[in-house]
Amino acid sequence: MTDTGDQSDPDDGDSDGPSNGPDGTEVDDADSASEDELTGASVGTDLDDVVLDELDADGDGESGEASRGLFDDLLSGEPIFENKEVLRPSYTPHKLPHREEQINKMATILVTALRGDSPSNILIYGKTGTGKTASAKFVSEELETTSQKYEVPCEVEYINCEVTDTQYRVLAQLANKFIEKNEAVIDDRVAELESLRERAREDDAELADSEFDGVEAVTEEIDDLESDREGFEEVPMTGWPTDRVYSSFFDAVDYHERVVVIMLDEIDKLVEKSGDDTLYNLSRMNSQLENSRVSIMGISNDLKFTDFLDPRVKSSLGEEEIVFPPYDANQLRDILDHRSDVSFKDDALSDDVIPLCAAFAAQEHGDARRALDLLRTAGELAERDQTDLVQEAHVRKAQEKIELDRVVEVVRTLPTQSKIVLFAIMLLEKNGVRNINTGEVYNIYKRLCEEIDADILTQRRVTDLISELDMLGIVNAVVVSKGRYGRTKEISLSVPLEETEAVLLSDSRLGDIDDAEPFVQARFDN
Ligand SMILES: Nc1ncnc2c1ncn2[C@@H]1O[C@H](COP(=O)(O)OP(=O)(O)OP(=O)(O)O)[C@@H](O)[C@H]1O
């Protein structure tokens, strides 16, 4: 999964500033930079109304006196964070408590690369936020550092398949990375050879320890390298036939001796979007490569995605499997303890904050990202309250806020038809209808579709869409028996009405509905 953490970020803009600049440096910037912009834009004043003279009456360029105090109050409290970045998903921790076993297993497999052989392919599984990416990145960094130490050529390439989700893009991205690396290797070598040639021109003995028998041989080698370099052609992001991209990648990897570990994060997304061709091609490369070796490390939180793979790909990819189990509350507590030491000021957290964040996140499904989000959001809420102590209430508020942000995001990204169905349910609920049934939803749904000129789906399809909304946790649909009248679904909204309405109305199509009341009045009509 991606870093959903950032979605739950409570308006970074306004809380980061005050927390980061307690010593006045940021204040100076804010004052002198563009007072008009800050005051005008932030409080929603029309910029044309801002009279610059008032801000800098004496024209000496110092507008500090005229500050309207927008930031002063926010800055006056003691800051809570020492270094908030440490709590963000983008930060890679140096220590990963409770992942020693998985990290050691990865290292045991990958150490083969340092001996110049290709390590087995690895598949890493585990639910979201269980530290898969963080652990894999940690191990790759170690691997690359050690390979430099022992001068064994070994490289790790990371690809996030949620972003790079087609065979073309994966191969093009890899090809271009290796071309870049090859160019760097050539540049270094050419510089070395040029200096050797220079010295050899003065004194032949300089070549004694080299593979060259004369200055001409050095020049020849330089020319060869330069012509190789000129032969490299960057792969465009679209437009080439896939086999040309593949051979470009193949040649780039095989340009010199090395072991390459290709880390495919969210590998299930790649398979879902574009099948298993990429994995098939990558997994059979080794039999054709002459100088280099390739090994694949796939990361997924979908345990079932291998069911869709060609059996050959499946067995080759899953040579080694490592499972990342969810964290329990105690483990999450350790993780938060470690991170909070660096991220918060001393004594900024009351005793129950970390255990509560850990407990909430453990209930979720042992997700460390969620636990860190909670802790950071709680800190930001405390900061807004201008207190210097994060307390249990801040954590509870943070939990609500994150949940709401999640809902808003889910609703915002629903397909239009689901949005119309949800809008119908919301209208009924808003008008006080209880125990809403599918027929009522369908009637209003149809009228809404007519109003905005959308296709009208069958009642059966709409029932399916309601079930999907139920699975997403947006509505609650329970089947109730009506005796001899059969069974029906009773539907209610499981998310806050006001926010849901606001998100739905922000959709350009639904936003066109002027007045929805009449639709509800007509809910019993057919
Ligand atoms: N053992 C740990 N110690 C410290 N931080 C951790 C640990 N495990 C996870 N984290 C932190 O939790 C967050 C999520 O971890 P990570 O991205 O590795 O999860 P993931 O399993 O790859 O999740 P997803 O499948 O959603 O990508 C990151 O900020 C990471 O630094």
The ligand as an SDF file (V2000), in Angstrom:
LIG
                    3D

 31 33  0  0  0  0  0  0  0  0999 V2000
    9.5530   -2.1910   13.3400 N   0  0  0  0  0  0  0  0  0  0  0  0
    9.4150   -0.9050   13.0370 C   0  0  0  0  0  0  0  0  0  0  0  0
   10.1130    0.0290   13.6940 N   0  0  0  0  0  0  0  0  0  0  0  0
    9.9850    1.3290   13.3980 C   0  0  0  0  0  0  0  0  0  0  0  0
    9.1720    1.8030   12.4600 N   0  0  0  0  0  0  0  0  0  0  0  0
    8.4410    0.9300   11.7580 C   0  0  0  0  0  0  0  0  0  0  0  0
    8.5230   -0.4650   12.0080 C   0  0  0  0  0  0  0  0  0  0  0  0
    7.6770   -1.0930   11.1730 N   0  0  0  0  0  0  0  0  0  0  0  0
    7.0910   -0.1420   10.4400 C   0  0  0  0  0  0  0  0  0  0  0  0
    7.5480    1.0690   10.7710 N   0  0  0  0  0  0  0  0  0  0  0  0
    7.1420    2.3520   10.2070 C   0  0  0  0  0  0  0  0  0  0  0  0
    5.7810    2.2460    9.8280 O   0  0  0  0  0  0  0  0  0  0  0  0
    5.5260    2.8650    8.5690 C   0  0  0  0  0  0  0  0  0  0  0  0
    4.9850    1.8570    7.6060 C   0  0  0  0  0  0  0  0  0  0  0  0
    5.9730    0.8860    7.3300 O   0  0  0  0  0  0  0  0  0  0  0  0
    6.2080    0.2710    5.8720 P   0  0  0  0  0  0  0  0  0  0  0  0
    6.0040    1.3190    4.8260 O   0  0  0  0  0  0  0  0  0  0  0  0
    7.4870   -0.4370    5.8750 O   0  0  0  0  0  0  0  0  0  0  0  0
    4.9920   -0.7230    5.8370 O   0  0  0  0  0  0  0  0  0  0  0  0
    4.6070   -1.7510    4.7050 P   0  0  0  0  0  0  0  0  0  0  0  0
    4.4710   -3.0600    5.3650 O   0  0  0  0  0  0  0  0  0  0  0  0
    5.5460   -1.6540    3.5510 O   0  0  0  0  0  0  0  0  0  0  0  0
    3.1910   -1.2060    4.3500 O   0  0  0  0  0  0  0  0  0  0  0  0
    2.4670   -1.1270    2.9460 P   0  0  0  0  0  0  0  0  0  0  0  0
    2.1800   -2.5290    2.5530 O   0  0  0  0  0  0  0  0  0  0  0  0
    1.2460   -0.3480    3.2660 O   0  0  0  0  0  0  0  0  0  0  0  0
    3.4180   -0.4130    2.0220 O   0  0  0  0  0  0  0  0  0  0  0  0
    6.8390    3.4840    8.1420 C   0  0  0  0  0  0  0  0  0  0  0  0
    6.8530    4.8260    8.5440 O   0  0  0  0  0  0  0  0  0  0  0  0
    7.8790    2.6880    8.9070 C   0  0  0  0  0  0  0  0  0  0  0  0
    9.0080    3.4870    9.1500 O   0  0  0  0  0  0  0  0  0  0  0  0
  1  2  1  0
  2  3  1  0
  2  7  2  0
  3  4  2  0
  4  5  1  0
  5  6  2  0
  6  7  1  0
  6 10  1  0
  7  8  1  0
  8  9  2  0
  9 10  1  0
 10 11  1  0
 11 12  1  0
 11 30  1  0
 12 13  1  0
 13 14  1  0
 13 28  1  0
 14 15  1  0
 15 16  1  0
 16 17  2  0
 16 18  1  0
 16 19  1  0
 19 20  1  0
 20 21  2  0
 20 22  1  0
 20 23  1  0
 23 24  1  0
 24 25  2  0
 24 26  1  0
 24 27  1  0
 28 29  1  0
 28 30  1  0
 30 31  1  0
M  END
$$$$
